[in-house]
Structures are given as structure tokens and as C-alpha cells.
Amino acid sequence: MTIELAGLHIEVDKKKIKNIHLAVYPPDGRVRIACPEGVNDETIRLYLVSKLSWIKRQQKMLQGKYRESPRQFLNRESHYFLGKKYMLKVVEEGPPQVTLVIKTS
């Protein structure tokens, strides 16, 4: 379900939880609210109206953040995997595949 409020499209997810969870996701500032199944739509709308300034602030902060440039998959290009930085080595033979090789000293 989606609610439109002040020009924002807010994704609503009703599920078996006790509290309301509001989140703004990078990189584009998508807004999602998760709430208990028994909460009616008008209560959700009122809650969102009360949090509108917070949502706008979060979206503005996300717009100012540095984003990593799109990857081109060239030799010696750096990529992150599980929080660690690795250098890419491109080998053009055989079927496409990705292999992680960790060299130990």
C-alpha cells in the first residue's frame, strides 16, 4: 500500500509488530513505514504528518552525501565486498564469473 503526502510517496507495510517504524532509505530518499496490522490509515496519515519535517531533513541529508561513482569493471578498479576493499583483475576468457582470491603473506 502507498500513501501520498505532501508530494511524497510513502510505502506502508502493515505486519505483526508492536511499534511503528519509519525509515528514509538512500540513495534517493525513499520513505517506508512499518506499523502494526490494527492501525487504521487515518492514524498512519496523522503520524506521518507529525514526522514530515523529520522526513524532509533526512532526505536533504541524503542528497548532500557523497555517492560512489558507477563501476565500469576495469582492471585495478576498487570494489568493496563484506566491508573490505579489493582490487579487480579482469580476465577475458571462458564464461563470465567472479572469483575472490585472497593473497596471504
N, C-alpha and C positions, 0 to 999 in steps of 0.2 A: 504494500500500500504506500502511496505517496501523498504528502500534504504540501501544498504550495502556500508559502507565507512570505510576504514582502519580497517577491521575486525569487525566492529560494525554493528549490525542490528538495524536500526533506523525506528521506526514506524512513518509513515506520515499520518496525518489526515487533509484533506482539508475540510474546512467548512466556513460558513458565518461569518467571523470575520474580523477585520481591521488590526491586527498586528500578527507577528509571535511569538509563544510561544514555547520555548524549555525547556524540563524538563528531569531530571535524577531521577528515582524512586528507593527507597530502596526495598528490601534488596540486590537485585542482580545488580543494576545499569542499569536497562532497560531505554532506551532513547526513547523519544517521541517528535515529533514536530507537532504543530498545526499551520496551515497557511491559509491565505485567498484562496478561490477557484480559483482565477485568476492567482495565482503564478505558473509559469511553473517549471518543475522538475529540470532543469539546475540551476535556481535561488536558489532553495532549496538546491541543492548539494553545490553550492558556499557558501551559508550561513553556512551550516554545516561544510565545510572545515575551514571557518574562526573561528568557535567555537570549533574545535576539541580539542584544548588544554584545554579549559574550561570543556568539557565533560569528558576528561581523569582525570582531577583533581577532579571533582565531584565523579566519580566512585571510585577513590582511597580513597577519604574521607569516602565513604560509606563502603568500605571494612574494614577500621580501626575501625568502630563504633561497640560498644557492642550490641549484639543482645540477646534478651530474649531467654532462653532455651525452647525447645519444651515442651509443657504441657503434663502431664501424667494423670491429673484429679484424684488426690489423695486427701484424707481428709486433710484439713488445708493448701492446696496449694493456693497461692495468684493469683488472676485474676483481671484484670482491666476491668471496664465497665464504659463508659462515663467519663473517666478520673479519676475515683475513684477506690481504691484498695479494693477488697473484698476477704474474706477467703471462700474457698469452703468446703461445708459439703456434703459428698456423702451418699445418702440413696438408698440402693439397694432393692427397692420393687416397683411393678407396672410398667407401661410403662415409657420409658425414657422421661424425661422432665427437664427443667431448671426453677427454681423459684428464684426470687430475694426477699430476706427477709431483710428488714432494721429495725434494732432494735433501738428504740429511748429510751433515758433515762428519 
